[in-house]
Amino acid sequence: MKQLLHLLFFIPCLAFSQVYANTYVCPPCNCPCDTHTYQQPGICAHCGMKLITKNEQVLNDQKKVTVCFYLYDGVEVLDFAGPMEVFSYAGFKIITVAKTKAPVLSQGILKITPDYSIKDAPQADIFAVFGGSDEIATDDPEVISWIKSRDSTTKSYFSVCTGAFILGKAGLLDQLTVTTFHKSIINLQKAVPKAKVLSNVRYVDNGRVITTAGISAGIDGALHLVSKLSGKEAAQAVAKQIEYDKYVPEQGMDLSH
């Protein structure tokens, strides 16, 4: 009887799995094509990404990369909005965190309500910080302590512009080659004397830590990270989708190999 029940349960599951295996979809890119299904493999006509099976989509959802965006009053809009656009189209899960759940004001213009505070933020694969009035976070012992407390469960770090000062204060840039906003190169070298700070480079990838130059360079660094995690094809499809024709693969410095 038990064997019969198991068989009755297994057959529908097998049939369901087979249907999924023969149905193709576009990898999530937050476009209308996310809801389209196809009966044959190929390329999505809308965004140009390679189609995957429904089974692959389910597995991808289960292991979706989570990125924690730490925001604060005075954070530069494009510093975080550019990478947010890239990671969103790449299908990453993004959460926003601030010291408290009170809205933060970006450049005195844009009001943002964070998803979490440092008291209740879940763990994430990638921790991302951005420039602007970075001293608000850099000079806050509670915030720096919180960043350090999550290090053992954080797989990698990503900074844009003067967000590098925040990582530096947390001791995450020591012995690394890094970069930052072009007007802050000397100051970062003074703040993190154990690091080698480079100018005239869009991003520097140390393996676990990626730092980028200012503002728009964050888009290049984000596309590089997408390429590392999801492949060059995915990064090129995202660049095409957001019409970022400046993207040149491997234009930064990759020291991760």
C-alpha positions in Angstrom: 0.0 0.0 0.0 2.8 2.4 0.9 4.5 1.7 -2.4 1.3 2.5 -4.3 0.9 5.8 -2.4 4.5 6.7 -3.2 3.9 5.9 -6.8 0.7 8.0 -7.0 2.6 10.9 -5.5 5.7 10.5 -7.7 3.9 10.3 -11.1 2.3 13.8 -11.0 5.6 15.3 -9.7 7.5 13.7 -12.6 4.9 15.0 -15.1 5.1 18.5 -13.6 8.9 18.4 -13.7 8.8 17.3 -17.3 6.5 20.2 -18.3 8.9 22.6 -16.6 11.8 21.0 -18.4 10.2 21.6 -21.8 9.1 25.2 -21.0 11.6 28.0 -21.5 11.7 31.5 -19.9 13.8 34.6 -19.9 16.1 34.9 -16.8 14.5 37.6 -14.5 15.3 41.1 -15.7 12.3 43.0 -14.4 10.9 43.5 -17.9 7.6 42.4 -19.3 9.4 39.4 -20.8 9.8 37.9 -17.3 6.2 36.6 -17.7 6.7 35.1 -21.2 7.1 31.4 -21.8 8.5 29.6 -24.9 8.4 26.0 -26.1 11.9 26.0 -27.6 15.4 27.2 -26.4 16.8 30.3 -27.9 17.2 34.0 -27.2 14.6 36.3 -25.7 13.4 38.7 -28.4 12.8 41.5 -25.9 16.0 41.7 -23.9 18.4 39.4 -25.8 19.2 37.1 -22.9 19.5 33.3 -23.4 16.4 31.4 -22.5 16.5 28.9 -19.6 14.1 26.1 -18.7 11.5 26.6 -16.0 13.4 24.1 -13.9 16.5 26.2 -14.1 14.5 29.3 -13.1 13.2 27.5 -10.0 16.8 26.5 -9.0 18.1 30.0 -9.7 15.4 31.5 -7.5 16.4 29.2 -4.7 20.0 30.3 -4.9 19.4 34.0 -5.9 22.2 36.3 -4.9 21.2 38.8 -2.2 22.8 42.2 -2.1 22.5 44.5 1.0 22.6 48.2 0.0 23.6 50.2 3.0 22.2 53.8 2.7 22.6 56.9 4.8 21.6 60.6 4.7 23.6 62.3 1.9 24.3 59.2 -0.1 25.0 60.0 -3.8 22.0 59.0 -5.9 23.8 57.6 -8.9 26.3 55.8 -6.7 23.6 53.4 -5.5 20.9 53.8 -8.2 23.3 52.7 -11.1 24.4 49.4 -9.4 20.8 48.9 -8.2 19.6 49.0 -11.8 22.3 46.6 -12.9 21.8 44.0 -10.1 18.0 44.3 -10.5 18.1 43.4 -14.2 20.6 40.6 -13.4 17.9 39.0 -11.2 19.7 39.6 -7.9 17.6 40.2 -4.7 18.3 43.7 -3.3 17.6 44.8 0.2 18.1 48.4 1.5 19.4 48.9 5.0 20.0 52.1 7.1 20.9 52.7 10.7 17.2 53.1 11.5 14.1 52.6 9.5 13.5 56.3 9.2 13.7 57.6 5.6 17.1 58.8 4.5 17.6 61.7 2.2 19.9 61.3 -0.8 21.7 64.5 -1.9 18.9 66.5 -0.3 16.6 65.4 -3.1 15.4 61.9 -2.9 13.8 60.4 0.2 14.2 56.6 0.6 12.5 54.3 3.1 14.9 51.5 3.9 13.6 47.9 4.1 15.5 47.2 7.3 17.6 48.8 10.1 20.9 47.5 11.4 18.8 45.9 14.2 16.8 43.5 12.0 18.6 43.3 8.7 18.9 39.7 7.4 22.2 38.4 6.2 23.2 38.9 2.6 25.7 37.5 0.1 27.1 40.9 -0.9 27.4 44.0 1.2 27.4 47.2 -0.8 28.3 50.8 0.3 28.3 54.1 -1.6 29.7 57.6 -1.6 28.4 61.0 -0.7 28.4 62.1 3.0 30.2 58.9 3.8 31.5 60.3 7.1 28.0 59.8 8.6 28.7 56.0 8.4 32.5 56.1 8.7 32.4 58.1 11.9 29.6 56.0 13.5 31.1 53.3 15.8 27.7 51.5 15.9 27.5 51.2 12.1 31.1 50.1 11.7 30.7 47.5 14.5 27.6 46.2 12.8 29.5 45.8 9.5 32.3 43.9 11.2 29.8 41.6 13.0 28.4 40.4 9.7 31.8 39.6 8.1 31.8 35.9 8.7 28.6 35.5 6.8 29.3 38.1 4.0 30.7 36.5 0.9 31.9 39.7 -0.8 32.0 43.5 -0.6 31.3 46.2 -3.2 31.9 49.9 -2.8 31.3 52.8 -5.1 33.1 56.2 -4.9 33.9 57.2 -1.3 32.0 54.2 0.0 35.5 52.7 0.2 36.2 54.9 3.3 33.4 52.9 5.1 35.0 49.6 4.2 38.4 50.9 5.1 37.2 52.0 8.5 35.9 48.5 9.1 39.4 47.1 8.3 38.3 45.4 5.1 40.8 47.1 2.7 44.1 46.4 4.5 46.7 44.9 2.2 44.5 45.3 -0.8 44.7 47.4 -4.0 41.7 49.6 -4.2 40.3 52.8 -5.8 37.7 55.5 -5.0 36.5 58.9 -6.3 39.2 60.7 -8.2 39.3 63.7 -5.8 39.6 61.3 -2.8 42.5 59.1 -3.8 45.0 60.9 -1.5 42.6 61.0 1.5 41.8 57.3 1.2 45.5 56.5 1.1 45.9 58.4 4.3 42.8 56.8 5.9 43.9 53.3 4.9 47.8 53.3 4.8 48.0 49.5 4.6 46.1 49.6 1.2 47.4 50.6 -2.2 45.0 53.2 -3.6 45.0 53.6 -7.4 43.8 56.4 -9.6 42.6 56.3 -13.2 41.0 52.9 -13.0 37.2 52.2 -13.2 37.2 49.4 -10.6 39.6 47.1 -8.8 38.6 43.5 -8.1 40.5 41.8 -5.3 38.3 38.7 -5.3 36.3 39.3 -2.2 36.3 43.1 -2.4 35.5 45.2 -5.4 36.0 49.0 -5.1 35.1 51.4 -7.9 35.9 55.0 -8.9 33.2 57.6 -8.5 29.6 57.7 -9.4 29.1 56.2 -12.9 32.0 53.9 -12.4 29.8 51.9 -10.1 27.8 50.7 -13.1 31.0 49.3 -14.6 31.9 47.6 -11.3 28.4 46.2 -11.0 28.4 44.8 -14.5 31.8 43.2 -13.8 30.3 41.5 -10.7 27.4 40.3 -12.7 29.8 38.9 -15.2 31.7 37.1 -12.5 28.6 35.5 -10.9 26.4 35.0 -13.9 28.7 35.1 -17.0 29.7 37.6 -19.6 26.6 37.0 -21.6 24.4 38.1 -18.7 26.4 41.2 -18.1 26.3 42.2 -21.8 22.6 41.6 -21.9 22.1 43.9 -18.8 24.3 46.6 -20.4 22.2 46.4 -23.5 19.0 46.5 -21.6 19.9 49.7 -19.7 21.5 51.1 -22.9 24.9 51.5 -21.3 27.1 51.6 -24.3 30.2 52.6 -22.3 30.5 49.0 -20.9 33.8 47.4 -22.0 34.3 44.0 -20.3 37.5 43.7 -18.3 38.2 47.5 -18.5 39.0 47.6 -14.8 41.7 45.8 -12.8 40.9 42.2 -11.9 43.4 40.9 -9.3 41.1 38.0 -8.2 42.9 35.3 -10.3 
